[in-house]
Structures are given as C-alpha cells and as structure tokens.
Amino acid sequence: MKTSLQNKVAVVTGGTSGIGKAAALALAVAGAKVVVAGRRENEGQAVVQAIEKTGGKALFLKTDVSREADVKALVDKTVATFGRLDIAFNNAGIEGQMGPTTEAQTSENYQSVFDINVKGVLLSMKYEAAAMLRNGGGSIINTSSIAGHVGVAGSGVYVASKHAVNGLSKSAALEFAKKGIRVNTVSPGTIQTEMFQRMVGDGESDAKKWWENQHPVGRFGKPEEVAAAVVWLASPEASFVTGTDIAVDGGYLAQ
C-alpha cells in the first residue's frame, strides 16, 4: 500500500484529530499528497508536520464545511497547489446534543448537526466531483456511522444525519458511475476519539463496559482501523467498488 497512491492528491475534511487525522497520515504513507482541512489551525498544522516528518507532502487549510465559500476555496486551493484532486475523505462531523428524546429536541440542535454532517458532505462532494471530472475521475469516501444503519434512542438527529449521508453517497455513486468517480462510505462503530471521550467520559464505568460489549469483538475501535478502510477505498485495488458502505464496527451491525 505504500506506493498505491503515489502522485495522487487527497483532501481530508475534519482532518485535525481522530479518524480524520489517522486517515490523513495513512493516505500520506500510501504516497498521496494530503490537504488537511478543519476548523482548528494549531491541530491541523500539527498533522501537516507529522506528515512532513515521514517525508510526505501536506498542506493545512482552515475550513468550515458548512460554508460554501470555504469548501470552494478548499478545492480551488488544492488544485492550484497540487494540480489536481483524486481522493476526498469527507470526515468532518459533529455529534450534537446527545440524550434528548424526540419530544425534547430543538431546531438549533438539528440545524447545527445537519449543517456539518449533511450540508457539509453535499457541498464537499459538489466541488470535489467537479474537480475530479476535470482529471478523469477519483474516489470520494464519506464518513457515515453504525448510526446510519440503525436507530439509537436519544440520538435521533445524529442518526438522521448519518442516514442522510448514506443516501447522498449512494445517489452520487450512481450519478458518477460512468464518469470515473467512485463514491463510498465507511461506517465506524465506537472509535476511541475525542468525540468518543465527550460521549462516554474519562475513566472506566459500568456504562462504558456495557457499550464496549455491544461490539461482538469485545472492544472499541481505533482510528487507524478506519483509516485502513479509507486508504483501500481510495486505492486502485477498489476500482470496482462504488455505492457501498464498509462497516468498521467490530461486528456491531451483524447482530
């Protein structure tokens, strides 16, 4: 895999931490030039430095994917700097307010979650696909979730946003299937990230152990395990794969 993405150019949104950071590093190791996009500049620059230490090429661009001008500027700068765009990992996402059931939900929570998780993916694909069409194709990978396949009580807005990501992705896959652009999703189970820590807290607890055991393998996942799936979907080895989802979930969805 170290040379399978040689001379390719990749954009990773939400690339400053967690799954996005792991994917940016893995794409670079596989040979791609990587543009790291996110809202936190210090963290983004740290990812760029980590890539450069391994001999890779990278650039950080401060980006809010809910703002169309930001997304257009991200893609334009990527093409202006590296000449093309071949791979996009649209990973930016937020969990919103967890816990309130449907009768207690707010329009503010809905708006903030959908602006990032759904509108952000739509805008990203809009400009990424246009750039990829100019160089004959590419691979788009969007971050969904196990919550994009099942219901989760107290998380209806987040669940709905990830179902929407799946629908957008499958539709785009059909639109571009004959034009050289593949569109797929990855659905992580519970992965040990900053979002994970916000949701379950620090330290051990009976609740955390119970949730860990909901994954048949008996543990939570690592960002690098999702990143490996992203690199494969971006690679020529996955050239016949489009419109599908890869669950990186320790068997959760098999239940």
Secondary structure, DSSP 8 states (H G I E B T S, - for coil): --STTTT-EEEEETTTSHHHHHHHHHHHHTT-EEEEEES-HHHHHHHHHHHHHTT--EEEEE--TTSHHHHHHHHHHHHHHHS---EEEE--------S--GGG--HHHHHHHHIIIIIHHHHHHHHHHHHHHHTT-EEEEEE--GGGTS--TT-HHHHHHHHHHHHHHHHHHHHHTTTTEEEEEEEE-SBSSHHHHHHH-SS--HHHHHHHHTSTTSS-B-HHHHHHHHHHHHSGGGTT--S-EEEESTTGGG-
